């Protein structure tokens, strides 16, 4: 078939019109894609979409959420954090994110207790909390905590030289008290010589290493509080002088003599053997999110044989190279098996829980009473709060003690058939098709089209 000049011009004009219309359609689609965001998750488990629990929480949150991501420029974590935040912004448009290089604001990073690249500082409804290891489960639970309508009241026992949540001394807990206020936990002191009964509206009681013994009436008030179902955090030291042996007996707990020391601390760059690192955490909700070691100075260890109605979980345990040192910590120290010293690993942190006496939820199940006992109070002090995971550990303890029972749990999304396993014959067939048959077919079809055009 031969083409004259008029036919060629008409075909050229049709071709030009097609290109113009095609470009117009592409430009229109590009404009629509910028103006209207459309996303689709075609993965089998929906792993790129927020869970229904997270979506439901976001729909209940009124007001903006401000997220500050502390991440270095060029960090490989940035893309993953950006994808995570995008999923939340898809369901809450007023979630705003700011990217900050932590190296440029060291004072701010230190004040927030940020220790990891990629940490998030989340602010909502006037409250703020820091998330060291972002993920949907952790971020959604943090938003749930920040959205609580009422502050939780925690009472700190005072009158016996205890560490105070508003104190500025090195041994006090003032810095930690300010962190508690950021997540909606109000702290107030209580003197049992003045108030003989612990108020029922208190969500928890903290006994932070008394330096003098409690009176018999004060001990009875503490025991009554626990027996009535109150939540308790007990921070005790070695050779505890508080006289709370009745409380330890109620929990089936025995304090071991001596201070926990670790022979491996010099290898970790720790000069004092009584400053023990806690690196191996259990699956408990308090310790499961922790990724860095906590540092406990001069901790006490204990054994426990809980009574029938209590259940326990080990939170913190020293290394196998540790032991309870009963002699002086000066000079060279070593384990002496012929004394009361106990070899590691040693329990220095426990969680107790049981059905709360005389209480039930709307479903008819008994609410849970929770107690935490830590053989150290220095780790939350103004001096040592910034070491390792100390701050995160302390906040996790209070969140577990004070939160409602209805915690949001997001089941993990499995990835089915993430690997494609093929036999050697199937691989050979695929290789032959893509490397030989398909190229040969394209060459043959091209030659055939060329040959037919030459004959026409």
C-alpha positions as CSV (number, residue, x, y, z in Angstrom):
1,X,0.0,0.0,0.0
2,X,1.4,3.3,-1.1
3,X,0.8,6.6,0.8
4,X,0.5,10.0,-1.1
5,X,1.4,13.3,0.5
6,X,-2.2,14.1,1.6
7,X,-2.5,10.8,3.4
8,X,0.8,11.3,5.1
9,X,-0.2,14.8,6.3
10,X,-3.5,13.5,7.6
11,X,-1.8,10.7,9.5
12,X,0.7,13.2,10.9
13,X,-2.1,15.5,12.1
14,X,-3.9,12.6,13.7
15,X,-0.7,11.5,15.4
16,X,0.0,15.0,16.7
17,X,-3.6,15.3,18.0
18,X,-3.2,11.9,19.8
19,X,0.0,13.1,21.5
20,X,-1.7,16.4,22.6
21,X,-4.7,14.6,24.0
22,X,-2.5,11.9,25.6
23,X,-0.4,14.7,27.3
24,X,-3.6,16.4,28.4
25,X,-4.9,13.2,30.0
26,X,-1.6,12.6,31.8
27,X,-1.5,16.2,33.1
28,X,-5.1,15.9,34.3
29,X,-4.3,12.6,36.1
30,X,-1.2,14.2,37.7
31,X,-3.3,17.1,39.0
32,X,-6.0,14.8,40.4
33,X,-3.3,12.7,42.1
34,X,-2.0,15.8,43.9
35,X,-5.4,17.1,44.9
36,X,-7.0,13.8,45.9
37,X,-4.9,11.1,47.6
38,X,-6.0,7.5,46.9
39,X,-4.3,4.6,48.5
40,X,-4.8,0.9,48.2
41,X,-3.3,-1.9,50.3
42,X,-3.2,-5.1,48.2
43,X,-1.1,-7.1,50.7
44,X,-2.7,-10.3,51.9
45,X,-2.6,-9.3,55.6
46,X,-3.1,-5.6,55.1
47,X,0.3,-4.9,56.8
48,X,0.4,-1.4,55.2
49,X,-2.9,-0.3,56.8
50,X,-3.6,0.6,60.4
51,X,-5.5,-1.9,62.4
52,X,-9.2,-1.4,63.2
53,X,-8.3,-0.7,66.8
54,X,-5.9,2.2,65.8
55,X,-8.5,3.6,63.3
56,X,-11.2,3.5,66.0
57,X,-9.0,5.4,68.4
58,X,-8.1,8.1,65.9
59,X,-11.8,8.7,65.1
60,X,-12.4,9.4,68.8
61,X,-9.5,11.9,69.2
62,X,-10.6,15.6,69.0
63,X,-8.0,18.2,68.3
64,X,-4.6,18.1,66.6
65,X,-1.8,15.7,67.4
66,X,1.8,17.1,67.1
67,X,4.6,14.6,66.5
68,X,8.3,15.6,66.6
69,X,10.6,13.0,65.0
70,X,14.2,13.3,66.3
71,X,16.2,11.6,63.5
72,X,19.5,12.4,61.9
73,X,19.7,13.5,58.3
74,X,20.2,10.6,56.0
75,X,19.2,8.0,58.6
76,X,17.9,4.7,57.2
77,X,15.1,4.8,59.8
78,X,13.5,7.9,58.3
79,X,11.6,6.1,55.5
80,X,10.1,3.6,57.9
81,X,9.0,6.3,60.4
82,X,7.6,8.4,57.5
83,X,5.5,5.4,56.3
84,X,4.2,4.8,59.9
85,X,3.2,8.4,60.3
86,X,1.5,8.5,56.9
87,X,-0.8,5.7,57.9
88,X,-1.9,7.7,60.9
89,X,-2.3,10.9,58.8
90,X,-4.5,9.0,56.4
91,X,-7.2,8.7,59.2
92,X,-6.4,11.9,61.1
93,X,-5.5,14.8,58.8
94,X,-4.7,17.2,61.7
95,X,-1.7,15.0,62.8
96,X,1.3,17.2,62.2
97,X,4.9,16.0,62.1
98,X,8.1,18.0,62.5
99,X,11.5,16.5,61.6
100,X,14.4,17.5,63.9
101,X,18.0,16.6,63.8
102,X,18.8,15.7,67.4
103,X,22.5,16.7,67.0
104,X,21.4,20.3,66.6
105,X,19.3,20.4,69.8
106,X,21.2,18.4,72.4
107,X,19.7,20.2,75.4
108,X,16.1,19.6,74.2
109,X,16.9,15.9,73.5
110,X,18.4,15.5,76.9
111,X,15.4,17.2,78.6
112,X,13.0,14.8,76.8
113,X,15.1,11.7,77.8
114,X,15.7,10.7,74.1
115,X,18.4,8.1,73.8
116,X,17.7,6.6,70.3
117,X,17.8,8.0,66.8
118,X,14.3,8.0,65.4
119,X,12.5,8.6,68.7
120,X,9.1,10.4,68.6
121,X,7.8,13.1,71.0
122,X,4.0,13.1,70.8
123,X,1.9,15.9,72.2
124,X,-1.9,15.8,72.5
125,X,-4.4,17.7,74.7
126,X,-1.6,19.4,76.5
127,X,0.2,16.2,77.4
128,X,3.4,14.8,76.0
129,X,5.2,11.5,76.0
130,X,8.3,10.2,74.3
131,X,8.5,7.0,72.2
132,X,12.0,5.6,71.8
133,X,11.1,2.8,69.4
134,X,8.2,3.7,67.1
135,X,5.7,1.1,66.0
136,X,1.9,0.9,65.6
137,X,1.4,-1.0,68.9
138,X,3.5,1.5,70.9
139,X,2.2,4.6,69.2
140,X,-1.4,3.7,69.5
141,X,-1.1,2.8,73.1
142,X,0.7,6.1,73.7
143,X,-2.2,8.0,72.1
144,X,-4.6,6.1,74.2
145,X,-2.7,7.2,77.4
146,X,-2.5,10.8,76.2
147,X,-6.3,10.9,75.5
148,X,-7.3,10.1,79.1
149,X,-9.8,12.7,80.2
150,X,-8.8,12.6,83.9
151,X,-5.4,12.7,85.6
152,X,-4.5,9.7,87.7
153,X,-3.6,10.5,91.3
154,X,-0.6,8.8,92.8
155,X,0.3,9.3,96.4
156,X,3.9,9.2,97.6
157,X,4.5,8.2,101.2
158,X,6.3,10.9,103.2
159,X,7.5,11.6,106.7
160,X,10.3,9.0,106.9
161,X,12.9,10.5,104.7
162,X,11.4,9.0,101.4
163,X,12.4,10.3,98.0
164,X,9.9,12.9,96.9
165,X,8.4,13.5,93.4
166,X,8.8,17.3,93.7
167,X,12.3,17.3,95.3
168,X,15.3,18.9,93.7
169,X,18.0,17.1,95.7
170,X,20.1,14.5,93.9
171,X,18.4,11.6,95.7
172,X,14.9,12.9,95.1
173,X,12.5,12.1,92.2
174,X,11.7,15.7,91.0
175,X,12.7,15.1,87.3
176,X,10.7,11.9,87.2
177,X,7.7,13.6,88.8
178,X,7.7,16.1,86.0
179,X,7.7,13.3,83.4
180,X,4.7,11.7,85.2
181,X,2.8,15.0,84.9
182,X,3.4,15.0,81.2
183,X,1.5,11.8,80.8
184,X,-1.4,12.8,83.0
185,X,-0.3,11.3,86.4
186,X,-0.7,13.7,89.3
187,X,1.7,13.2,92.3
188,X,0.9,14.2,95.8
189,X,2.5,13.3,99.2
190,X,0.7,11.6,102.0
191,X,1.7,11.6,105.7
192,X,0.0,8.7,107.5
193,X,0.6,10.4,110.8
194,X,-1.9,13.0,109.7
195,X,-4.1,11.0,107.3
196,X,-4.6,7.7,109.0
197,X,-6.4,6.2,105.9
198,X,-5.2,6.2,102.4
199,X,-7.9,7.9,100.2
200,X,-10.0,5.6,98.1
201,X,-9.7,7.9,95.1
202,X,-6.0,7.3,94.9
203,X,-5.0,5.3,91.8
204,X,-1.7,4.1,93.4
205,X,0.7,4.5,96.3
206,X,4.5,4.8,96.1
207,X,6.8,3.8,99.0
208,X,10.2,5.2,97.9
209,X,12.8,3.8,100.3
210,X,11.9,5.2,103.8
211,X,15.0,6.0,105.9
212,X,13.3,5.6,109.3
213,X,10.8,2.9,110.5
214,X,7.1,3.4,110.0
215,X,4.9,3.3,113.1
216,X,2.6,0.4,113.8
217,X,-0.5,2.5,112.8
218,X,1.2,3.5,109.5
219,X,2.1,-0.1,108.7
220,X,-1.5,-1.1,109.4
221,X,-2.7,1.7,107.0
222,X,-0.5,0.4,104.2
223,X,-1.5,-3.2,104.8
224,X,-5.2,-2.2,104.8
225,X,-4.7,-0.3,101.5
226,X,-3.1,-3.3,99.9
227,X,-5.7,-5.7,101.2
228,X,-8.5,-3.5,99.9
229,X,-7.1,-3.8,96.4
230,X,-4.9,-0.7,96.1
231,X,-2.1,-0.5,93.5
232,X,1.4,-0.1,94.9
233,X,5.0,0.6,93.8
234,X,7.5,-0.3,96.5
235,X,11.1,0.9,96.0
236,X,13.2,-0.6,98.6
237,X,16.9,-0.7,99.4
238,X,19.2,-3.3,101.0
239,X,18.9,-3.4,104.8
240,X,15.5,-1.7,104.5
241,X,14.8,0.2,107.7
242,X,11.1,0.8,107.1
243,X,9.9,-2.1,109.2
244,X,7.5,-3.2,106.5
245,X,8.2,-6.9,107.1
246,X,4.4,-7.5,107.3
247,X,4.0,-6.2,103.8
248,X,6.8,-8.4,102.5
249,X,5.1,-11.4,104.3
250,X,1.8,-10.5,102.7
251,X,3.5,-10.8,99.3
252,X,5.5,-13.9,100.2
253,X,8.7,-12.0,99.7
254,X,12.1,-12.3,101.5
255,X,14.8,-9.6,101.2
256,X,18.3,-11.0,100.8
257,X,21.1,-9.5,102.8
258,X,23.8,-7.6,100.9
259,X,24.1,-5.5,97.8
260,X,24.0,-6.9,94.3
261,X,27.4,-6.6,92.5
262,X,28.5,-7.8,89.1
263,X,32.1,-8.8,88.3
264,X,31.6,-8.0,84.6
265,X,30.8,-4.3,85.1
266,X,34.4,-3.2,84.3
267,X,34.1,-4.8,80.8
268,X,31.0,-2.6,80.2
269,X,32.7,0.6,81.2
270,X,31.1,0.8,84.6
271,X,33.6,1.6,87.3
272,X,31.6,0.6,90.4
273,X,30.7,-3.1,90.8
274,X,27.4,-2.3,92.6
275,X,26.1,-0.4,89.5
276,X,24.5,-3.4,87.8
277,X,23.1,-3.2,84.2
278,X,19.8,-5.0,83.5
279,X,19.9,-6.1,79.9
280,X,17.8,-9.2,79.7
281,X,14.1,-8.4,79.9
282,X,11.1,-10.7,80.1
283,X,7.9,-10.6,78.0
284,X,6.0,-8.5,80.6
285,X,4.2,-5.4,79.3
286,X,6.5,-3.2,81.5
287,X,9.8,-4.6,80.1
288,X,8.9,-5.9,76.7
289,X,9.3,-2.5,74.9
290,X,12.8,-1.9,76.4
291,X,15.7,-2.1,74.0
292,X,18.6,-0.6,76.1
293,X,19.9,-1.7,79.5
294,X,18.7,-0.1,82.7
295,X,21.2,0.8,85.4
296,X,20.5,0.0,89.0
297,X,22.9,1.5,91.6
298,X,23.4,-0.6,94.8
299,X,20.3,-2.8,94.2
300,X,18.8,-5.3,96.7
301,X,17.7,-8.8,95.7
302,X,14.9,-10.8,97.0
303,X,13.2,-14.2,96.8
304,X,9.4,-14.7,96.6
305,X,7.0,-17.5,97.3
306,X,3.7,-15.8,96.6
307,X,0.5,-16.7,98.4
308,X,-2.2,-18.6,96.6
309,X,-4.2,-15.5,95.4
310,X,-1.1,-13.7,94.0
311,X,0.6,-14.2,90.7
312,X,4.1,-12.9,90.0
313,X,6.2,-12.0,87.0
314,X,10.0,-11.4,87.1
315,X,10.7,-7.9,85.7
316,X,14.4,-7.3,86.4
317,X,17.1,-9.9,86.9
318,X,20.8,-9.5,87.3
319,X,23.4,-11.4,85.2
320,X,24.8,-14.8,86.1
321,X,28.1,-13.1,87.0
322,X,26.5,-11.2,89.9
323,X,26.1,-12.0,93.6
324,X,24.9,-10.4,96.8
325,X,28.0,-8.9,98.5
326,X,27.7,-8.6,102.3
327,X,31.2,-7.2,103.0
328,X,32.7,-3.8,102.1
329,X,32.6,-2.7,98.5
330,X,36.0,-1.1,98.8
331,X,39.0,-2.8,97.2
332,X,38.9,-6.3,95.6
333,X,35.6,-8.1,96.1
334,X,34.7,-11.7,95.3
335,X,31.9,-14.2,95.9
336,X,32.2,-16.2,99.1
337,X,30.1,-19.4,99.0
338,X,30.6,-20.1,102.7
339,X,28.5,-17.1,103.7
340,X,25.0,-16.0,103.2
341,X,25.9,-14.4,99.8
342,X,23.8,-15.7,96.9
343,X,25.1,-16.2,93.4
344,X,23.3,-14.7,90.4
345,X,21.1,-14.4,88.5
346,X,19.2,-12.6,91.2
347,X,15.7,-11.1,91.1
348,X,15.7,-7.3,91.6
349,X,12.3,-6.5,90.2
350,X,8.9,-8.2,90.5
351,X,5.3,-7.6,89.4
352,X,2.4,-8.9,91.5
353,X,-1.2,-9.1,90.3
354,X,-4.5,-10.7,91.4
355,X,-8.2,-10.1,91.0
356,X,-9.0,-6.9,92.9
357,X,-11.0,-7.8,96.0
358,X,-14.7,-6.8,95.7
359,X,-14.4,-5.2,92.3
360,X,-15.7,-6.2,88.9
361,X,-15.7,-4.7,85.4
362,X,-18.7,-4.2,83.2
363,X,-18.3,-7.6,81.7
364,X,-18.5,-9.2,85.2
365,X,-14.8,-10.1,85.4
366,X,-12.8,-8.9,88.4
367,X,-10.6,-6.0,87.9
368,X,-6.9,-6.5,88.5
369,X,-4.8,-5.3,91.5
370,X,-1.2,-4.6,90.6
371,X,1.9,-4.2,92.6
372,X,5.5,-3.7,91.6
373,X,8.5,-4.2,93.9
374,X,12.0,-2.9,92.7
375,X,15.1,-3.5,94.8
376,X,16.4,0.0,94.1
377,X,15.1,3.6,94.1
378,X,18.2,5.4,92.8
379,X,17.5,4.5,89.2
380,X,14.6,7.0,89.2
381,X,16.5,9.7,91.2
382,X,17.5,13.0,89.7
383,X,21.1,11.7,89.5
384,X,20.5,8.5,87.6
385,X,17.2,9.0,85.7
386,X,19.0,9.8,82.4
387,X,21.0,6.6,82.4
388,X,20.1,3.9,79.9
389,X,16.4,2.9,79.9
390,X,15.8,4.1,83.5
391,X,13.2,6.8,82.5
392,X,11.4,4.5,80.1
393,X,11.3,1.7,82.7
394,X,9.9,4.0,85.3
395,X,7.2,5.3,83.0
396,X,6.3,1.8,81.9
397,X,5.9,0.8,85.5
398,X,3.4,3.6,86.3
399,X,1.5,3.1,83.0
400,X,1.0,-0.6,83.9
401,X,0.0,0.2,87.5
402,X,-2.4,3.0,86.6
403,X,-4.0,2.3,83.3
404,X,-7.5,0.9,82.7
405,X,-7.8,-2.8,81.9
406,X,-9.0,-2.1,78.3
407,X,-5.6,-1.7,76.8
408,X,-5.4,-1.6,73.0
409,X,-3.8,-4.8,71.7
410,X,-2.9,-4.9,68.0
411,X,-2.3,-8.5,66.8
412,X,0.9,-8.9,64.6
413,X,0.3,-9.0,60.9
414,X,1.9,-12.0,59.4
415,X,3.3,-12.0,55.9
416,X,2.0,-15.1,54.1
417,X,4.3,-16.5,51.4
418,X,7.0,-14.0,51.8
419,X,9.4,-16.4,50.1
420,X,8.9,-18.0,46.8
421,X,10.3,-21.5,46.8
422,X,10.8,-23.1,43.4
423,X,12.3,-26.4,42.3
424,X,15.4,-26.4,40.1
425,X,13.3,-27.5,37.0
426,X,10.8,-24.6,37.6
427,X,13.7,-22.2,37.8
428,X,15.2,-23.6,34.6
429,X,11.9,-23.2,32.8
430,X,11.6,-19.6,34.0
431,X,15.1,-18.8,33.0
432,X,14.6,-20.4,29.5
433,X,11.4,-18.4,29.0
434,X,12.7,-15.0,29.9
435,X,16.3,-15.4,28.6
436,X,15.6,-17.4,25.3
437,X,12.0,-17.8,24.3
438,X,10.7,-14.3,25.0
439,X,13.7,-12.5,23.3
440,X,13.5,-14.8,20.4
441,X,9.8,-14.3,20.0
442,X,10.2,-10.5,20.0
443,X,13.0,-10.7,17.4
444,X,10.9,-13.0,15.2
445,X,7.8,-10.8,15.4
446,X,9.9,-7.7,14.6
447,X,11.4,-9.4,11.6
448,X,8.0,-10.6,10.4
449,X,6.5,-7.1,10.6
450,X,9.5,-5.7,8.8
451,X,9.3,-8.3,6.1
452,X,5.6,-7.8,5.4
453,X,6.1,-4.0,5.2
454,X,8.8,-4.5,2.6
455,X,6.6,-6.6,0.4
456,X,3.6,-4.2,0.6
